[in-house]
Amino acid sequence: MGIPDSIKQKILQPFFTTKPTGQGTGLGLSLSYDIVIKGLGGELKVETKEGEFAEFIVILPIA
């Protein structure tokens, strides 16, 4: 639970994963970023405390 500060800046990059080779593509958060930020003009915020929680907040414009 929670995301270490050492990787927090990398989690939205394409193909970044902490899983072993062959498990996971590392595209989930990258695609989410592209859709929310680039496609819809919204915001994607990451709030986390290592060992406690990770929260992803999606904010979308009304119009």
N, CA, C and O atoms as a Tripos MOL2 file, in Angstrom:
@<TRIPOS>MOLECULE
protein
  252   251    63     0     0
PROTEIN
NO_CHARGES

@<TRIPOS>ATOM
      1 N           0.8400   -1.1740    0.0000 N.3       1 MET1
      2 CA          0.0000    0.0000    0.0000 C.3       1 MET1
      3 C           0.8820    1.2330    0.0000 C.2       1 MET1
      4 O           1.9460    1.2610    0.6180 O.2       1 MET1
      5 N           0.4290    2.2230   -0.6860 N.am      2 GLY2
      6 CA          1.2140    3.4370   -0.8080 C.3       2 GLY2
      7 C           2.3010    3.2940   -1.8480 C.2       2 GLY2
      8 O           2.7240    2.1860   -2.1780 O.2       2 GLY2
      9 N           2.7440    4.4140   -2.3550 N.am      3 ILE3
     10 CA          3.7560    4.4270   -3.4120 C.3       3 ILE3
     11 C           5.0090    5.1080   -2.8720 C.2       3 ILE3
     12 O           4.9350    6.2410   -2.3960 O.2       3 ILE3
     13 N           6.1520    4.4390   -2.9370 N.am      4 PRO4
     14 CA          7.3910    5.0570   -2.4540 C.3       4 PRO4
     15 C           7.7230    6.3270   -3.2400 C.2       4 PRO4
     16 O           7.4890    6.3950   -4.4470 O.2       4 PRO4
     17 N           8.2600    7.3160   -2.5580 N.am      5 ASP5
     18 CA          8.6450    8.5710   -3.2110 C.3       5 ASP5
     19 C           9.6150    8.3360   -4.3630 C.2       5 ASP5
     20 O           9.6200    9.0850   -5.3400 O.2       5 ASP5
     21 N          10.4330    7.2960   -4.2450 N.am      6 SER6
     22 CA         11.4480    7.0330   -5.2670 C.3       6 SER6
     23 C          10.8510    6.6780   -6.6290 C.2       6 SER6
     24 O          11.5230    6.8240   -7.6500 O.2       6 SER6
     25 N           9.5980    6.2130   -6.6610 N.am      7 ILE7
     26 CA          8.9840    5.8740   -7.9500 C.3       7 ILE7
     27 C           7.7470    6.7100   -8.2690 C.2       7 ILE7
     28 O           7.1780    6.5770   -9.3520 O.2       7 ILE7
     29 N           7.3330    7.5540   -7.3560 N.am      8 LYS8
     30 CA          6.1040    8.3390   -7.5550 C.3       8 LYS8
     31 C           6.1350    9.1530   -8.8500 C.2       8 LYS8
     32 O           5.1100    9.2680   -9.5220 O.2       8 LYS8
     33 N           7.2710    9.7100   -9.2070 N.am      9 GLN9
     34 CA          7.3730   10.5300  -10.4120 C.3       9 GLN9
     35 C           7.3640    9.6920  -11.6950 C.2       9 GLN9
     36 O           7.2080   10.2390  -12.7860 O.2       9 GLN9
     37 N           7.5300    8.3830  -11.5730 N.am     10 LYS10
     38 CA          7.6280    7.5100  -12.7470 C.3      10 LYS10
     39 C           6.3280    6.7840  -13.0860 C.2      10 LYS10
     40 O           6.1960    6.2570  -14.1900 O.2      10 LYS10
     41 N           5.3770    6.7460  -12.1730 N.am     11 ILE11
     42 CA          4.2240    5.8530  -12.3350 C.3      11 ILE11
     43 C           3.3170    6.1900  -13.5110 C.2      11 ILE11
     44 O           2.5590    5.3300  -13.9590 O.2      11 ILE11
     45 N           3.3730    7.4110  -14.0230 N.am     12 LEU12
     46 CA          2.5300    7.7870  -15.1570 C.3      12 LEU12
     47 C           3.2430    7.6270  -16.4970 C.2      12 LEU12
     48 O           2.6650    7.9100  -17.5460 O.2      12 LEU12
     49 N           4.4870    7.1790  -16.4640 N.am     13 GLN13
     50 CA          5.2580    6.9810  -17.6960 C.3      13 GLN13
     51 C           4.8690    5.6570  -18.3550 C.2      13 GLN13
     52 O           4.6490    4.6590  -17.6680 O.2      13 GLN13
     53 N           4.7830    5.6500  -19.6960 N.am     14 PRO14
     54 CA          4.4570    4.4010  -20.3960 C.3      14 PRO14
     55 C           5.4720    3.2990  -20.0880 C.2      14 PRO14
     56 O           6.6770    3.5440  -20.0340 O.2      14 PRO14
     57 N           4.9710    2.1040  -19.8910 N.am     15 PHE15
     58 CA          5.7440    0.8790  -19.6880 C.3      15 PHE15
     59 C           6.4490    0.8000  -18.3390 C.2      15 PHE15
     60 O           7.2400   -0.1160  -18.1150 O.2      15 PHE15
     61 N           6.1770    1.7470  -17.4320 N.am     16 PHE16
     62 CA          6.7670    1.6360  -16.0970 C.3      16 PHE16
     63 C           5.9540    0.6340  -15.2860 C.2      16 PHE16
     64 O           4.7280    0.7350  -15.2240 O.2      16 PHE16
     65 N           6.6140   -0.3140  -14.6760 N.am     17 THR17
     66 CA          5.9490   -1.2820  -13.8090 C.3      17 THR17
     67 C           6.9120   -1.7350  -12.7250 C.2      17 THR17
     68 O           8.1290   -1.7190  -12.9040 O.2      17 THR17
     69 N           6.3500   -2.1330  -11.6120 N.am     18 THR18
     70 CA          7.1550   -2.7020  -10.5310 C.3      18 THR18
     71 C           7.0150   -4.2200  -10.5100 C.2      18 THR18
     72 O           7.6120   -4.8970   -9.6730 O.2      18 THR18
     73 N           6.2210   -4.7440  -11.4370 N.am     19 LYS19
     74 CA          5.9900   -6.1900  -11.5060 C.3      19 LYS19
     75 C           7.1410   -6.8720  -12.2440 C.2      19 LYS19
     76 O           7.8660   -6.2350  -13.0080 O.2      19 LYS19
     77 N           7.2990   -8.1710  -12.0060 N.am     20 PRO20
     78 CA          8.3350   -8.9220  -12.7250 C.3      20 PRO20
     79 C           8.0800   -8.9320  -14.2320 C.2      20 PRO20
     80 O           6.9480   -8.7340  -14.6730 O.2      20 PRO20
     81 N           9.1160   -9.1600  -15.0080 N.am     21 THR21
     82 CA          9.0140   -9.2340  -16.4650 C.3      21 THR21
     83 C           7.9440  -10.2460  -16.8600 C.2      21 THR21
     84 O           7.8960  -11.3580  -16.3330 O.2      21 THR21
     85 N           7.0900   -9.8430  -17.7930 N.am     22 GLY22
     86 CA          6.0290  -10.7210  -18.2640 C.3      22 GLY22
     87 C           4.7230  -10.5860  -17.5090 C.2      22 GLY22
     88 O           3.7180  -11.1830  -17.8930 O.2      22 GLY22
     89 N           4.7270   -9.8040  -16.4350 N.am     23 GLN23
     90 CA          3.5090   -9.5950  -15.6500 C.3      23 GLN23
     91 C           3.1640   -8.1170  -15.6620 C.2      23 GLN23
     92 O           3.8310   -7.3130  -15.0110 O.2      23 GLN23
     93 N           2.1410   -7.7650  -16.3900 N.am     24 GLY24
     94 CA          1.7430   -6.3680  -16.4750 C.3      24 GLY24
     95 C           2.4950   -5.6480  -17.5770 C.2      24 GLY24
     96 O           3.6470   -5.9610  -17.8750 O.2      24 GLY24
     97 N           1.8210   -4.6790  -18.1740 N.am     25 THR25
     98 CA          2.4250   -3.9460  -19.2930 C.3      25 THR25
     99 C           2.9580   -2.5840  -18.8890 C.2      25 THR25
    100 O           3.7770   -2.0000  -19.5990 O.2      25 THR25
    101 N           2.5010   -2.0720  -17.7500 N.am     26 GLY26
    102 CA          2.9120   -0.7340  -17.3510 C.3      26 GLY26
    103 C           2.2200    0.3540  -18.1500 C.2      26 GLY26
    104 O           2.7430    1.4600  -18.2820 O.2      26 GLY26
    105 N           1.0460    0.0460  -18.6840 N.am     27 LEU27
    106 CA          0.3430    1.0300  -19.5080 C.3      27 LEU27
    107 C          -0.9090    1.6070  -18.8460 C.2      27 LEU27
    108 O          -1.4240    2.6250  -19.3080 O.2      27 LEU27
    109 N          -1.4030    0.9940  -17.7930 N.am     28 GLY28
    110 CA         -2.6660    1.4070  -17.1870 C.3      28 GLY28
    111 C          -2.7150    2.8680  -16.7710 C.2      28 GLY28
    112 O          -3.6060    3.6010  -17.2010 O.2      28 GLY28
    113 N          -1.7790    3.3020  -15.9480 N.am     29 LEU29
    114 CA         -1.7880    4.6890  -15.4840 C.3      29 LEU29
    115 C          -1.3840    5.6520  -16.5860 C.2      29 LEU29
    116 O          -1.8520    6.7890  -16.6150 O.2      29 LEU29
    117 N          -0.5260    5.2150  -17.4860 N.am     30 SER30
    118 CA         -0.1270    6.0530  -18.6130 C.3      30 SER30
    119 C          -1.3220    6.3320  -19.5220 C.2      30 SER30
    120 O          -1.5240    7.4680  -19.9510 O.2      30 SER30
    121 N          -2.1080    5.3050  -19.8140 N.am     31 LEU31
    122 CA         -3.3100    5.4900  -20.6290 C.3      31 LEU31
    123 C          -4.3240    6.3710  -19.9120 C.2      31 LEU31
    124 O          -4.9640    7.2210  -20.5320 O.2      31 LEU31
    125 N          -4.4690    6.1680  -18.6120 N.am     32 SER32
    126 CA         -5.3790    7.0050  -17.8270 C.3      32 SER32
    127 C          -4.9640    8.4670  -17.9070 C.2      32 SER32
    128 O          -5.8040    9.3510  -18.0740 O.2      32 SER32
    129 N          -3.6720    8.7150  -17.7870 N.am     33 TYR33
    130 CA         -3.1450   10.0790  -17.8870 C.3      33 TYR33
    131 C          -3.4760   10.6860  -19.2500 C.2      33 TYR33
    132 O          -3.9660   11.8130  -19.3300 O.2      33 TYR33
    133 N          -3.2090    9.9440  -20.3070 N.am     34 ASP34
    134 CA         -3.4760   10.4540  -21.6590 C.3      34 ASP34
    135 C          -4.9540   10.7670  -21.8650 C.2      34 ASP34
    136 O          -5.2950   11.7970  -22.4460 O.2      34 ASP34
    137 N          -5.8260    9.8910  -21.3940 N.am     35 ILE35
    138 CA         -7.2660   10.1090  -21.5700 C.3      35 ILE35
    139 C          -7.7440   11.3070  -20.7580 C.2      35 ILE35
    140 O          -8.4220   12.1880  -21.2860 O.2      35 ILE35
    141 N          -7.3910   11.3400  -19.4750 N.am     36 VAL36
    142 CA         -7.8860   12.3950  -18.5850 C.3      36 VAL36
    143 C          -7.2750   13.7500  -18.9210 C.2      36 VAL36
    144 O          -8.0060   14.7320  -19.0490 O.2      36 VAL36
    145 N          -5.9680   13.8280  -19.0660 N.am     37 ILE37
    146 CA         -5.2740   15.1010  -19.2710 C.3      37 ILE37
    147 C          -5.3600   15.5650  -20.7210 C.2      37 ILE37
    148 O          -5.8670   16.6490  -21.0120 O.2      37 ILE37
    149 N          -4.8630   14.7370  -21.6110 N.am     38 LYS38
    150 CA         -4.7680   15.1470  -23.0160 C.3      38 LYS38
    151 C          -6.1100   15.0720  -23.7410 C.2      38 LYS38
    152 O          -6.4410   15.9620  -24.5240 O.2      38 LYS38
    153 N          -6.8750   14.0260  -23.4890 N.am     39 GLY39
    154 CA         -8.1280   13.8310  -24.2030 C.3      39 GLY39
    155 C          -9.2930   14.6450  -23.6780 C.2      39 GLY39
    156 O         -10.0880   15.1750  -24.4540 O.2      39 GLY39
    157 N          -9.3950   14.7440  -22.3590 N.am     40 LEU40
    158 CA        -10.5600   15.3880  -21.7540 C.3      40 LEU40
    159 C         -10.2600   16.7300  -21.0940 C.2      40 LEU40
    160 O         -11.1800   17.4210  -20.6550 O.2      40 LEU40
    161 N          -8.9890   17.1050  -21.0180 N.am     41 GLY41
    162 CA         -8.6240   18.3830  -20.4110 C.3      41 GLY41
    163 C          -8.8160   18.4310  -18.9090 C.2      41 GLY41
    164 O          -9.0570   19.4960  -18.3400 O.2      41 GLY41
    165 N          -8.7100   17.2810  -18.2680 N.am     42 GLY42
    166 CA         -8.9040   17.2120  -16.8260 C.3      42 GLY42
    167 C          -7.5960   17.1860  -16.0590 C.2      42 GLY42
    168 O          -6.5410   17.5660  -16.5670 O.2      42 GLY42
    169 N          -7.6950   16.7300  -14.8260 N.am     43 GLU43
    170 CA         -6.5320   16.6180  -13.9460 C.3      43 GLU43
    171 C          -6.4890   15.2110  -13.3660 C.2      43 GLU43
    172 O          -7.5310   14.5960  -13.1420 O.2      43 GLU43
    173 N          -5.2960   14.7080  -13.1250 N.am     44 LEU44
    174 CA         -5.0950   13.4290  -12.4600 C.3      44 LEU44
    175 C          -4.0990   13.6700  -11.3400 C.2      44 LEU44
    176 O          -2.9210   13.9330  -11.5840 O.2      44 LEU44
    177 N          -4.5860   13.5780  -10.1120 N.am     45 LYS45
    178 CA         -3.7360   13.8420   -8.9460 C.3      45 LYS45
    179 C          -3.4480   12.5360   -8.2160 C.2      45 LYS45
    180 O          -4.2890   11.6390   -8.1630 O.2      45 LYS45
    181 N          -2.2530   12.4460   -7.6600 N.am     46 VAL46
    182 CA         -1.8440   11.2700   -6.8980 C.3      46 VAL46
    183 C          -1.5060   11.7170   -5.4860 C.2      46 VAL46
    184 O          -0.6050   12.5290   -5.2760 O.2      46 VAL46
    185 N          -2.2350   11.1810   -4.5300 N.am     47 GLU47
    186 CA         -1.9510   11.4150   -3.1170 C.3      47 GLU47
    187 C          -1.5490   10.0690   -2.5320 C.2      47 GLU47
    188 O          -2.2790    9.0900   -2.6850 O.2      47 GLU47
    189 N          -0.4100   10.0040   -1.8720 N.am     48 THR48
    190 CA          0.0490    8.7200   -1.3520 C.3      48 THR48
    191 C           0.9290    8.9060   -0.1210 C.2      48 THR48
    192 O           1.6130    9.9160    0.0400 O.2      48 THR48
    193 N           0.8840    7.9110    0.7240 N.am     49 LYS49
    194 CA          1.7910    7.8430    1.8650 C.3      49 LYS49
    195 C           2.2750    6.3980    1.9250 C.2      49 LYS49
    196 O           1.5000    5.4680    2.1450 O.2      49 LYS49
    197 N           3.5680    6.2430    1.7240 N.am     50 GLU50
    198 CA          4.1490    4.9020    1.6540 C.3      50 GLU50
    199 C           3.7770    4.0840    2.8850 C.2      50 GLU50
    200 O           3.9110    4.5420    4.0200 O.2      50 GLU50
    201 N           3.3100    2.8730    2.6370 N.am     51 GLY51
    202 CA          2.9310    1.9810    3.7210 C.3      51 GLY51
    203 C           1.5260    2.1910    4.2420 C.2      51 GLY51
    204 O           1.0610    1.4310    5.0900 O.2      51 GLY51
    205 N           0.8270    3.2340    3.7370 N.am     52 GLU52
    206 CA         -0.5110    3.5190    4.2490 C.3      52 GLU52
    207 C          -1.5860    3.5450    3.1720 C.2      52 GLU52
    208 O          -2.5670    2.8080    3.2700 O.2      52 GLU52
    209 N          -1.4250    4.3830    2.1380 N.am     53 PHE53
    210 CA         -2.4860    4.4960    1.1410 C.3      53 PHE53
    211 C          -1.9710    5.1050   -0.1520 C.2      53 PHE53
    212 O          -0.9190    5.7420   -0.1870 O.2      53 PHE53
    213 N          -2.7390    4.8930   -1.2100 N.am     54 ALA54
    214 CA         -2.5280    5.5690   -2.4940 C.3      54 ALA54
    215 C          -3.9110    5.9520   -3.0060 C.2      54 ALA54
    216 O          -4.8140    5.1180   -3.0710 O.2      54 ALA54
    217 N          -4.0650    7.2110   -3.3650 N.am     55 GLU55
    218 CA         -5.3540    7.7220   -3.8260 C.3      55 GLU55
    219 C          -5.1360    8.4540   -5.1430 C.2      55 GLU55
    220 O          -4.2560    9.3080   -5.2540 O.2      55 GLU55
    221 N          -5.9380    8.1130   -6.1290 N.am     56 PHE56
    222 CA         -5.8800    8.7630   -7.4310 C.3      56 PHE56
    223 C          -7.1580    9.5640   -7.6030 C.2      56 PHE56
    224 O          -8.2570    9.0140   -7.5300 O.2      56 PHE56
    225 N          -7.0160   10.8570   -7.8300 N.am     57 ILE57
    226 CA         -8.1590   11.7540   -7.9480 C.3      57 ILE57
    227 C          -8.2620   12.2180   -9.3970 C.2      57 ILE57
    228 O          -7.3160   12.7800   -9.9490 O.2      57 ILE57
    229 N          -9.4190   11.9760  -10.0020 N.am     58 VAL58
    230 CA         -9.6770   12.3870  -11.3780 C.3      58 VAL58
    231 C         -10.6480   13.5580  -11.3430 C.2      58 VAL58
    232 O         -11.7430   13.4530  -10.7910 O.2      58 VAL58
    233 N         -10.2340   14.6800  -11.9420 N.am     59 ILE59
    234 CA        -11.0720   15.8720  -12.0120 C.3      59 ILE59
    235 C         -11.3210   16.1740  -13.4830 C.2      59 ILE59
    236 O         -10.3850   16.3730  -14.2560 O.2      59 ILE59
    237 N         -12.5990   16.2040  -13.8590 N.am     60 LEU60
    238 CA        -12.9730   16.4530  -15.2510 C.3      60 LEU60
    239 C         -13.7390   17.7620  -15.3670 C.2      60 LEU60
    240 O         -14.5300   18.0980  -14.4860 O.2      60 LEU60
    241 N         -13.5120   18.5040  -16.4450 N.am     61 PRO61
    242 CA        -14.2570   19.7480  -16.6450 C.3      61 PRO61
    243 C         -15.7270   19.4410  -16.9560 C.2      61 PRO61
    244 O         -16.0510   18.3970  -17.5220 O.2      61 PRO61
    245 N         -16.5990   20.3650  -16.5760 N.am     62 ILE62
    246 CA        -18.0300   20.1790  -16.8160 C.3      62 ILE62
    247 C         -18.3600   20.3540  -18.2900 C.2      62 ILE62
    248 O         -19.1330   19.5790  -18.8530 O.2      62 ILE62
    249 N         -17.7880   21.3470  -18.9010 N.am     63 ALA63
    250 CA        -18.1230   21.6020  -20.3120 C.3      63 ALA63
    251 C         -16.9010   21.4930  -21.1890 C.2      63 ALA63
    252 O         -16.9940   21.6750  -22.4030 O.2      63 ALA63
@<TRIPOS>BOND
     1     1     2 1
     2     2     3 1
     3     3     4 2
     4     3     5 am
     5     5     6 1
     6     6     7 1
     7     7     8 2
     8     7     9 am
     9     9    10 1
    10    10    11 1
    11    11    12 2
    12    11    13 am
    13    13    14 1
    14    14    15 1
    15    15    16 2
    16    15    17 am
    17    17    18 1
    18    18    19 1
    19    19    20 2
    20    19    21 am
    21    21    22 1
    22    22    23 1
    23    23    24 2
    24    23    25 am
    25    25    26 1
    26    26    27 1
    27    27    28 2
    28    27    29 am
    29    29    30 1
    30    30    31 1
    31    31    32 2
    32    31    33 am
    33    33    34 1
    34    34    35 1
    35    35    36 2
    36    35    37 am
    37    37    38 1
    38    38    39 1
    39    39    40 2
    40    39    41 am
    41    41    42 1
    42    42    43 1
    43    43    44 2
    44    43    45 am
    45    45    46 1
    46    46    47 1
    47    47    48 2
    48    47    49 am
    49    49    50 1
    50    50    51 1
    51    51    52 2
    52    51    53 am
    53    53    54 1
    54    54    55 1
    55    55    56 2
    56    55    57 am
    57    57    58 1
    58    58    59 1
    59    59    60 2
    60    59    61 am
    61    61    62 1
    62    62    63 1
    63    63    64 2
    64    63    65 am
    65    65    66 1
    66    66    67 1
    67    67    68 2
    68    67    69 am
    69    69    70 1
    70    70    71 1
    71    71    72 2
    72    71    73 am
    73    73    74 1
    74    74    75 1
    75    75    76 2
    76    75    77 am
    77    77    78 1
    78    78    79 1
    79    79    80 2
    80    79    81 am
    81    81    82 1
    82    82    83 1
    83    83    84 2
    84    83    85 am
    85    85    86 1
    86    86    87 1
    87    87    88 2
    88    87    89 am
    89    89    90 1
    90    90    91 1
    91    91    92 2
    92    91    93 am
    93    93    94 1
    94    94    95 1
    95    95    96 2
    96    95    97 am
    97    97    98 1
    98    98    99 1
    99    99   100 2
   100    99   101 am
   101   101   102 1
   102   102   103 1
   103   103   104 2
   104   103   105 am
   105   105   106 1
   106   106   107 1
   107   107   108 2
   108   107   109 am
   109   109   110 1
   110   110   111 1
   111   111   112 2
   112   111   113 am
   113   113   114 1
   114   114   115 1
   115   115   116 2
   116   115   117 am
   117   117   118 1
   118   118   119 1
   119   119   120 2
   120   119   121 am
   121   121   122 1
   122   122   123 1
   123   123   124 2
   124   123   125 am
   125   125   126 1
   126   126   127 1
   127   127   128 2
   128   127   129 am
   129   129   130 1
   130   130   131 1
   131   131   132 2
   132   131   133 am
   133   133   134 1
   134   134   135 1
   135   135   136 2
   136   135   137 am
   137   137   138 1
   138   138   139 1
   139   139   140 2
   140   139   141 am
   141   141   142 1
   142   142   143 1
   143   143   144 2
   144   143   145 am
   145   145   146 1
   146   146   147 1
   147   147   148 2
   148   147   149 am
   149   149   150 1
   150   150   151 1
   151   151   152 2
   152   151   153 am
   153   153   154 1
   154   154   155 1
   155   155   156 2
   156   155   157 am
   157   157   158 1
   158   158   159 1
   159   159   160 2
   160   159   161 am
   161   161   162 1
   162   162   163 1
   163   163   164 2
   164   163   165 am
   165   165   166 1
   166   166   167 1
   167   167   168 2
   168   167   169 am
   169   169   170 1
   170   170   171 1
   171   171   172 2
   172   171   173 am
   173   173   174 1
   174   174   175 1
   175   175   176 2
   176   175   177 am
   177   177   178 1
   178   178   179 1
   179   179   180 2
   180   179   181 am
   181   181   182 1
   182   182   183 1
   183   183   184 2
   184   183   185 am
   185   185   186 1
   186   186   187 1
   187   187   188 2
   188   187   189 am
   189   189   190 1
   190   190   191 1
   191   191   192 2
   192   191   193 am
   193   193   194 1
   194   194   195 1
   195   195   196 2
   196   195   197 am
   197   197   198 1
   198   198   199 1
   199   199   200 2
   200   199   201 am
   201   201   202 1
   202   202   203 1
   203   203   204 2
   204   203   205 am
   205   205   206 1
   206   206   207 1
   207   207   208 2
   208   207   209 am
   209   209   210 1
   210   210   211 1
   211   211   212 2
   212   211   213 am
   213   213   214 1
   214   214   215 1
   215   215   216 2
   216   215   217 am
   217   217   218 1
   218   218   219 1
   219   219   220 2
   220   219   221 am
   221   221   222 1
   222   222   223 1
   223   223   224 2
   224   223   225 am
   225   225   226 1
   226   226   227 1
   227   227   228 2
   228   227   229 am
   229   229   230 1
   230   230   231 1
   231   231   232 2
   232   231   233 am
   233   233   234 1
   234   234   235 1
   235   235   236 2
   236   235   237 am
   237   237   238 1
   238   238   239 1
   239   239   240 2
   240   239   241 am
   241   241   242 1
   242   242   243 1
   243   243   244 2
   244   243   245 am
   245   245   246 1
   246   246   247 1
   247   247   248 2
   248   247   249 am
   249   249   250 1
   250   250   251 1
   251   251   252 2
@<TRIPOS>SUBSTRUCTURE
     1 MET1         2 RESIDUE 1 A MET
     2 GLY2         6 RESIDUE 1 A GLY
     3 ILE3        10 RESIDUE 1 A ILE
     4 PRO4        14 RESIDUE 1 A PRO
     5 ASP5        18 RESIDUE 1 A ASP
     6 SER6        22 RESIDUE 1 A SER
     7 ILE7        26 RESIDUE 1 A ILE
     8 LYS8        30 RESIDUE 1 A LYS
     9 GLN9        34 RESIDUE 1 A GLN
    10 LYS10       38 RESIDUE 1 A LYS
    11 ILE11       42 RESIDUE 1 A ILE
    12 LEU12       46 RESIDUE 1 A LEU
    13 GLN13       50 RESIDUE 1 A GLN
    14 PRO14       54 RESIDUE 1 A PRO
    15 PHE15       58 RESIDUE 1 A PHE
    16 PHE16       62 RESIDUE 1 A PHE
    17 THR17       66 RESIDUE 1 A THR
    18 THR18       70 RESIDUE 1 A THR
    19 LYS19       74 RESIDUE 1 A LYS
    20 PRO20       78 RESIDUE 1 A PRO
    21 THR21       82 RESIDUE 1 A THR
    22 GLY22       86 RESIDUE 1 A GLY
    23 GLN23       90 RESIDUE 1 A GLN
    24 GLY24       94 RESIDUE 1 A GLY
    25 THR25       98 RESIDUE 1 A THR
    26 GLY26      102 RESIDUE 1 A GLY
    27 LEU27      106 RESIDUE 1 A LEU
    28 GLY28      110 RESIDUE 1 A GLY
    29 LEU29      114 RESIDUE 1 A LEU
    30 SER30      118 RESIDUE 1 A SER
    31 LEU31      122 RESIDUE 1 A LEU
    32 SER32      126 RESIDUE 1 A SER
    33 TYR33      130 RESIDUE 1 A TYR
    34 ASP34      134 RESIDUE 1 A ASP
    35 ILE35      138 RESIDUE 1 A ILE
    36 VAL36      142 RESIDUE 1 A VAL
    37 ILE37      146 RESIDUE 1 A ILE
    38 LYS38      150 RESIDUE 1 A LYS
    39 GLY39      154 RESIDUE 1 A GLY
    40 LEU40      158 RESIDUE 1 A LEU
    41 GLY41      162 RESIDUE 1 A GLY
    42 GLY42      166 RESIDUE 1 A GLY
    43 GLU43      170 RESIDUE 1 A GLU
    44 LEU44      174 RESIDUE 1 A LEU
    45 LYS45      178 RESIDUE 1 A LYS
    46 VAL46      182 RESIDUE 1 A VAL
    47 GLU47      186 RESIDUE 1 A GLU
    48 THR48      190 RESIDUE 1 A THR
    49 LYS49      194 RESIDUE 1 A LYS
    50 GLU50      198 RESIDUE 1 A GLU
    51 GLY51      202 RESIDUE 1 A GLY
    52 GLU52      206 RESIDUE 1 A GLU
    53 PHE53      210 RESIDUE 1 A PHE
    54 ALA54      214 RESIDUE 1 A ALA
    55 GLU55      218 RESIDUE 1 A GLU
    56 PHE56      222 RESIDUE 1 A PHE
    57 ILE57      226 RESIDUE 1 A ILE
    58 VAL58      230 RESIDUE 1 A VAL
    59 ILE59      234 RESIDUE 1 A ILE
    60 LEU60      238 RESIDUE 1 A LEU
    61 PRO61      242 RESIDUE 1 A PRO
    62 ILE62      246 RESIDUE 1 A ILE
    63 ALA63      250 RESIDUE 1 A ALA
